[in-house]
Amino acid sequence: MLLSKTMKLIQREEYYLRLSLLIRQVAVLVVLFQVCRLIFFIINFNFFNPFKFEYEVNSFFYGTQYDLSAIIKYNCLYILCVLLPGTTLFRKTNYRKSINILFIGLNTAALIISLSDCEYFKYANKRTTYEFIYFLRTMNMELFKLIPVYLIQYWYLLILLLAMLIILVRFRFTKNHSQSGELKQSSPFTRIFFTVSMLILMFFLSRGFSKSPLRSSDCERITPVEYNVLITNTPFVLIEYQLLNTGEYKGLVNLKMIDPERSYASSSPFRPLNVVIIILESFSKEYIGSLNGNQGATPFLDSLIQQGYLCSSAYANGRTSLQALPAILCGEPSLGEAPLVLKTGRIRDMNSIAEILSSKGYGTSFFYGARNGNLGINNFARDAGFQHYYGMDEYNSGGKESAWGVFDDEFLGFAANTMKTYHKPFLSCILTLSSHSPFEIPGKYKDKFKEQPNPQLRSIAYADYSLAQFFRQVSHYCWYSNTLFVISADHASCSYSSSYNTRNGAYAIPILYFCPGDSLLKGKNHQVTQQCDILPSVLDYLHYPKTFESVGSSIFSPKGQHFAIMKFQDQFQYIDDEFILNMSENGSLTSAYKMKGGNIFPVDLTATNNKKQEAEISNAEDNLKSVVNYSLR
């Protein structure tokens, strides 16, 4: 009876009809956001490890409050336009059309970024945040080539988006409001009362009903950290980082920073060897045959591993190229939301390997086959002290290019030819790009590298072939035997094996040191190492006599702690030979895992019966916090 009277009231009064439609629109958006969450879960199913039905149920249930928060924040202007104007304004066709466009436009954008993240997450291992927006700002020319390719590659997401768009259009302000003059008009008091009530309700739904506003870090109380990305949604995370500025770590004032000073003074004189650092795009450890029972796509790199010194337990300090560059070349990880590459002042204050070796008379150069300006890497190279930068502008051959830039075999050949002219000693850094989505290879090699179920392995095989061509070329140069080659992936990429869909496996990469003229630089180092260790390791190998700064330590020295640190989801992660620790942005330890025989086992942090283990975890936690404090100073 009460429901019947309510429905009659809604149908009779224009303002109630307006409120009714707004509530239905929010409800529909919640359903669409849950559909995006389901698609995200299905596409990235292997990531959610350990799998428990309870975790999935909790993720979808508690995710509703994050959906409501994002929906209301994204639609705050639209909600005000619906609630506040008087009835006269709603009789105007142009006003109704304007708010229809606002509703459809805002929510189409939110659904696009939500669906896009379903696939992008495979590569970034986190929800899209500030860094991706910077990618878009610096890739305006590449986007014209990449968007059509991605629309074809991910056609199923496009179809789903079109279906959602039809639903949004269906639930816009309908023709009912063109007849609002025939409906009973609510009194001013009624409109004011319900407007204020709705605004208060929307406010609490957007911030959550707890004392503090809803945050991504609240998820850690519900499920393991792997499920944080399932509970939240991309629109919420973008607002959190961009508008609320909650993504920055505030520091732990009661804990000292790590001492970054490193010195590897030796009785032996400085060795002015040439140094060539090759950073391979997306070369996960998972793709390297010799590190996976000869099941891989890198025959040449496997052969080089047999001749060099391999770090078999190496980790990247992030999941993007922009995080890799300061780690490898400056010895410092990017643990904030904005990579250090974007912070010109910080890069100039850091010591880079280019600046250090320039002081010893080295000529320095950086090679990257993308358009000059892409990702701001040319600016980083300049700020890091590289004397010469070679990009697409300098290559300028007029040959066929991929969506990202010059194909690897062509550009590595160009780099080799350029380095042939250098005076000795020199430092060169090369960043490859062909093994990046959408994984294009030149047409002339399509028969050589057959299509595979995993398209990335095909591009990895092509990049490995390009690397082989580069080494064949430079091996004939007079400076080859007096050169230290350092080969590292910039980051790991999407995993197709459950053994790499883990907290540590998602960052596992190869790092290889190879000097043709040094027969002793061979074998394997099984200690945990990271990209930040490359700078001190190279300087130690060269017997650099002065003090410098680095978060990492030389793999050739018994001094220093050997660990790896990175951002896993929205938490800081620390890996050493014994443990994996996760710490939230407020400095509290959320989980600990014991590493044994290549597997990880959870540690009960509340247990008190193992004093030795507690002390080891406490020491590792202090080290983690001191590194975070230093890196985010």
N, C-alpha and C positions, 0 to 999 in steps of 0.2 A: 504493500500500500504506500509506504513512505517512498519507495523507489519510483513508483508510478507518478506520485505527485512531483517528485524531483525532476523527472524527465519532462513532465508537462511544463514545469517552471523554466527549464532550460530551453525548451522549444518556443516558449512564449516571450522570453526576455532576451534581448540582443546581447547584453553583457555576459550573461550566463552561457549563452551559446558560444561566445568568444572564449571564455575560460574552458569550456568543455573541449573545444577543438585544440586549444593549447595543451591540455593534459593528454589528449589522444596523440598529439604530435610527439610529445616527450616519450610517451610509452612506445610508440613505433620506433623512435630513434634508439631506445634502449634495446629493443629486439634486434635492430640492425647491427648495433655494436656487439651484441652477443653472437650474432652470426659471424661477424669479423673475427671474434675471439675463437669461435669454433674452427673457422678456416685456418687461422694462425696455428691452432693446436694440431690440426691434421697435417698441414704442410711441414711443420717442424716437430713432428711427433717424436723422432729419435732423440731430440734434445732433452726431453723431460724425463730425466733419469735421476733418482729411482722413480719408476712408474707405480703409482698407487691410485686407485679409483677415488679414494678419499681426497687426495690432493686435487684431482680434476674437479670434483664436485665443489670443493671449497673455493677453487679459483673462479669458477663460473658464478657461484653464489656471492662471494665477497667482491667479485669484479663489478657487480651491478652498481655499487656505490661509486666506484671510479668512473663508470660510464655516465651515471647521473651527474657527477661533478663536471666531467668534460663537456657533456651536452649543454649544461646550463651556462658554463663559462663561455663556450663557443657561441651560444645563442643569446647571450645577455642583451645585446642590442635589439635583437628580434623580439625577445620577451618584453622588453620595455616598450617597444613599438606596439605590441598587442595589448598590454595592460593599461598603459597610461592615457592614450588619446581618448577624447570624448567620442560619442557616437557619430557626430557630424562628419568627422574625418573619415570614418570607415565607410561612409556612403560614397566616397569619391573613388572612382575606378582606378585612377593612377596611384592612389595610396595603397589600395589592396594589391595592385600589381607589384608595387615596390617591395612590400613586405613579403610577397610570394617569392620574388627574386632573391631577397635577402635570406629567407629560410632555405630555399633550395641551394643557393650558392654556398652558404656557410657549411651546410651539412654535406654537400657533395665533396667539398674540400676535405672535411674531416674523414669521410669514408675513403677518399682516394689515398690519403696518407696511411690510414689503417690497413687497407688492403695491400698497398705497396710494401708495407713492413712485413707482410707475411713471407715474402721472398727475400727482401733485403736482410732480414734477420739472420738468414743462413750465413751471410758473409760478415755482418757486423757483430753478431752475438749480443745485441742489445737493441732496445727500442730506439727509433730515430730521435736524435736530439740535435743540439746546436751544431755539431760537427757536420752533419749531413746538409744542413741549411747553408753552411759555408761552401760545401762542395758545389751546390747548385749555383751559388753566386759566382764562382770562379769557372764554371763550366757552361756558360751561356752558349758558346759556339758548338760544343760537343753535344749538347742536349738535342739539337736539331737532328743529329745523326742517331743518337741513342734512343730517343723516345719511340720512333717507329719500330726499331728493332725490338725493344722491350715489349711493346704492345702486341707484337706478333708472338714473341717468345712466351709471354704470360697472358695469352688470349682468354684463358678461363677466368682470370681475375677481371678482365675487361667486361666479359659477359655478366659476371656477378655485379659489377658496378652499375652497368646499364639497368639491370633488374632493380637494383636499389634506387636508382634515380627515378624509375617509373613509380615506385612506391612513394618517394618524396613528393613527386608531382601530384599523385593521387591525394595526399594528405595536406596539400597547401590550403590556403584559405579558399573555400569553395564558393559556389554561386549563392549559398545561403546568405552571405553578407551583402550581396547586391540587392537583396530584398530586406535589408535591415530596417529600412524606414517603416515597413509594415509591422514590425515587431514592437512589443512593449519596451519602453526605455526604462532602465533601472534608475532609481533615485540617486542623486549625488552621494548620499551617505553610503548606500549599498556599494556603489562603484569604488569609493575610497576605501571602505572597509575590506572588501575582497582584494583590491589591488595591493594594499599594504600587507594583508595576510599572505597572498601569493608570493610577494617579493620576499617576505621573511622566510617562507617555506623554501623558496628557491635558494636563498642564501645559505640556509642550513644544509640543504641537499648538496650544494656545491662545495662546501667546506667539510662536510661530515659532522656528526653530532657529538664528537669528542671535544675535549677542551682545546686541543690544538688542531689546526687545519690538516686535512687528509694529505698524506705524502706517500710517495712510492716506497719509502723505507718502512712504512707500517706493515708491508706485506710479510716481512720476515717473521712476524709473530704468528702467521697463519700457516705457511708452507715453507719448504726448503727454498733457498735463494733461487734455484733454477726456475721456480714457478712464479717469481715476481713479475716476469714479463707477460705471463698469462693472466695474472690478476689485473694488472694495469692495462692501459691502452695507449696508443701513440699520441692521440690528441691531448690526453691528460699529461703525459710526460713532457710534451713540447711546451705546454703552458707552464708546467712546473719549473722547467729550466729557463724558459725565455722570459716569462712575465714575473714569476714569483721569486726568481733568483735563489732557489733553494738547492741548486745542484752543486754549489761550491762548499767544499770542506772548510770548516772554520778553524781547524787546528786544535791541538791539545797543548794548552799553555804549560801544563805541568810536566811535560816530557821534552827532553832535549832533541835537537835535530841530529841526524847522522853526520859524522865528520866526513866531509867529501874529499879531503886532501889525500892524494895518493902519490907515492914516491917509490920508484923501482930502480934507484941508483945502483949501478953495477961497477965493478972494477974494470970491466971490459969497456972499450970505447963505443961511442954511438955508431950504430950500423946504418949508413944512409941508403937502405934498400928502397926501391920504389914500392909503393903501396897501391894496390887496386882493390877497391871494395865494390863488390857486385851484389846488389840487392834485388833479389828475384821476386817478382810480383806473385803473391798467393801460393808460394811453394810450401804447402803444409808438409810436416813430417810424414803424414799419412800417404802422400803421393810418392815418396822416395823408396824405390824398390829395395835397396840394400838395407833399409831400416825396417822393412816389413816383409821379411821372408821372400825377397825378390819379386814381390807383387807391387809393381809401380809403373811409372811412365817416364823414368829418368835414367836411361842407360848411360848417358855420358857422365852425368853427375855421380852416378854410382861408381863409374870407373875412376873418377877424380878422387872420390872418397877413399879409395884403396891406396892412393898416393899421398894423401894429406893427413891432417890431424883433425879428427871429427869430434865435435861435442855432441854426444848421443842423447844428452838430457837437456837440450837447449829450449828456451822459451822466448817467445816474443813478448815485448812489454805492452802490447796493445793489439787491436784488430784492424788497424788501418795504416796506410803508408805514412800519413801525417804523424802518427804516434811513433812509427819506427824510426824516422829520420833523426830526431833529436836523441833518441835512445842510442842508436848506432854511432852517430857522428859526434855527439856531445856528451854521451855517458849519463843521460838523465831521462827518466821516464816521463810520459805525459799522463798524469793521474787526474787532472782536472777535466771538466767537461769540454773546455776549449783546449785543443792541442797546443803545445808549446810553439809549434810552427807559426801559429797565428799571433804570438806575442813577440813582436819585433824587439822590444826592449829586453825581454828575458833572453832571447837568443844571443843578442849582442853582449850580454853580461856573462854568458856561459863560455867556457873554453871549448872550442871545437877542434877536431883533429886537423882540420885545414889550417886554423890559426897556429896551432902548436907546431906543426911541421913546416909551415911557412917561415917560422922563426929559425928553422934549421936549413933554410935555403931551398925548400921544395917549391916547385911550381904546382898549383892545385887546380883541379877542374871537376865539373859536375856534369853528367850526361843524363838527360831524360827526354825520351822521344815524343812527348806530348807537346801540344801547342804551348808556346811561351806564355806563362800566366796561369796555366792549368793548375788548380789547387794551391796556387801561390808558392810552388816549389822553387821557382827561380828566385823569388824574394828570400826564401829561407836560405838558399845556397849563398846568396849575396851576404845576408846577415851573419851566416856562419863562417864567412871569411874565404870562400872559394873565389879564386881570382878569375876563373873563366866558367861560363855556363853555356852548354850546348843543348838546345832544344830543337823543335821543328823548324824554327826560323833559320837556325844555323845549318841544319841539315839541307833543306831547300833543294831537293833533287827532282821534285815534280813527279815522283813515283806514286803508286797507289798506296793509300793510307787506310788504316782501320778507323773505326769510330773514335778510338782513343788517341790515335797518333800513328807514328811510323812503326811498321811491323818490326819485331825484334831482330830478325836476321839482318835486315837492312841497316838498322840503327846501330847494332853491335859492330857491324862491319865498318860503319862510319866512325864509331868510337875508336876502333882499333887503328884505322888509318890516321886519325887525328893524333892518337897517342904515339904513333911511330915518329912523329916530328918533334916530340918533347925532348928538352934537355933533362939530364938526370941529376939528382933524383926528382921524382914527381909523385904526387898523390892524385888519383882519379877515383871518383865514385860514379857508378852506373846504376840507374834504377830502370828495370825493364817494365813493360806494360801490357804485352800481348795476352798474358794469361789472366786477364781481367774480364769479367762479364761484359759483353756477351760472347767472349771466347772466340774471336775471329782469328782465322789464319789465312795467309795469302792463297789465292786461287791456285797457284802453281804447285802447292803442297797438299791439295785436297785428296789426291790419290795416295800420297805417301803416308798421311795421317788419317786413317779411316774414322768414320763416325763411330761414337761409342755411347752407351746408355748414359754415362756421365760426361757431358760435353767439356767439362773443365779438364779432364784428363787428356783430351785431345790437344787442347791449347798448352797444357803443361809439357806434353811430349814435343810440341813444336818449339816451345821456349827452350827446352833442354837441347834440342837440335841446334837452335840458334847459338846457344852457349858453346856447344861443341865447335861450331864454325868460328866463333870468336877465338877460342883457344888454339885452334889449328892455325889461325892467322898470326896471332901474337907469338906463338911458339917459335917462329922463324926470326923474331926480332932480337937484336943484340942484348936488349935489357931484360929479356924474359927470365933468365935464370937468376937474376938479381932482384926479383920482385916477389913481394909477399902478397898473395891473393887471399882475400877474405870473402867468402861467399855465405850470404845469409838470406833467408826469406824476409820479406817485410812484415808478414803476418801469416797466420794460418787462415784457411778458408773453409767453405762449407764441407762438412764431414759426411761420409757415406758409411762409416763404420762405427758401431756402438762403442768400440774401445777408444775412439777419439771424441766421442760425444760426452766428455767428462770435464770437470773443472780444470784439470791440467791439460788434457788432450786438445782442448779448443785453442791452446796457445803453443802447442808443440811444433817446433820448426827445426830445420837443419842449420847448423853453423859450422863452417869448414875453414880451416887455415891451411894454406897450401903454398909452399915455396919450392919451386923446381930445383933450386940450387942447394937446398938443405935436406939431406937424406935422413936427418934425425927427426925432422918435423913430420912424424907419422904416428899412426895409432889412434886410440880413442880415449876421450876424457868422459867418464861416466858421472862426474859431479854435475849437480844442477848449475846451469849457467844461463845467462840472459843476454839480450842485445846490448844492454848497458855495460857488459863486460868487454865488448869488442874494443872500445877506445883504450882502456887501460892495458888490455892484452897486447894490442899492436905496439903501444909505446914501450911496454915491458920487453917485448921481443926485439925491438930496435935498440934497447938499452938507453932509452931517453933519460937524461941525467937530472932533469928538474922536477919540481913538484907541480902537480896539476890537480884538477877537481873531477871527480866522477862518483856516481852512486855505486857503480859496479866495481869489480876487482879483477885483476889479471888471472886468467886461467893457468898461467905459467908460474904463478907464485903461490907458495903455501900460506902466505899472509892473507888476511881478510876472510870475510864470510861469503859463502857461495849460496846465493838465493836468486829468486826471480820474483818480481812484483808487477802487478797489472791491475786493471779495473775489470772485475767480473760482474756483469750486470751493473747495479748501482752500488756495489761493494768493492772494497779494496781486497785484493787477494795476494797472499804471500806463499811461495813454494820454496822449500829447501829439500835436502835429501831425506828428511824424516816426515815432514808435515806439510799440509795445506791448510792455511788459515784464512778465514773471511772476516772482515771487519766492516761495520756499517759506517756511514759518514759521520755519525756522532761519536765514533771512537770505541764502540762496544764490540767485543768479539762475539760473532754470531754462530760460528761453526768451526770445527777443527776436524781434519781427516789425517789418518795415519797412512803413509805410503809404504807398501810392502809388496815386493815381487811384481811391480808394475800395476798393482791394484790399489785402490784407496778404500779405507774403512773409517766410518764415522767414529769420533771420539766423544764420549760423554763428558762435557765440560763441567758437569756438576759432581763428577766422581772425585773422591779424595783419597782413594786407596793406592794411587800410584804417584808417589811424591816426585820421583825422577821424571816421569812424563809431564807432570804439572810444571816442574821447573823448566823443562825444555820448551814447552808451549809458551810459558811466560817470557822466556828469553826471545823466542821467535816473535811473539806479539810486540815486545818492546822494540825489536828491530823494525818490524813492519810500521809501527807508529812513528818511529824516528825518521824513516825514509819518506813516509807520507808528509810529515811535517816539513821536511826539507824541500820536497818537490813542489808542495803547494804553498810555499812561503810567500 
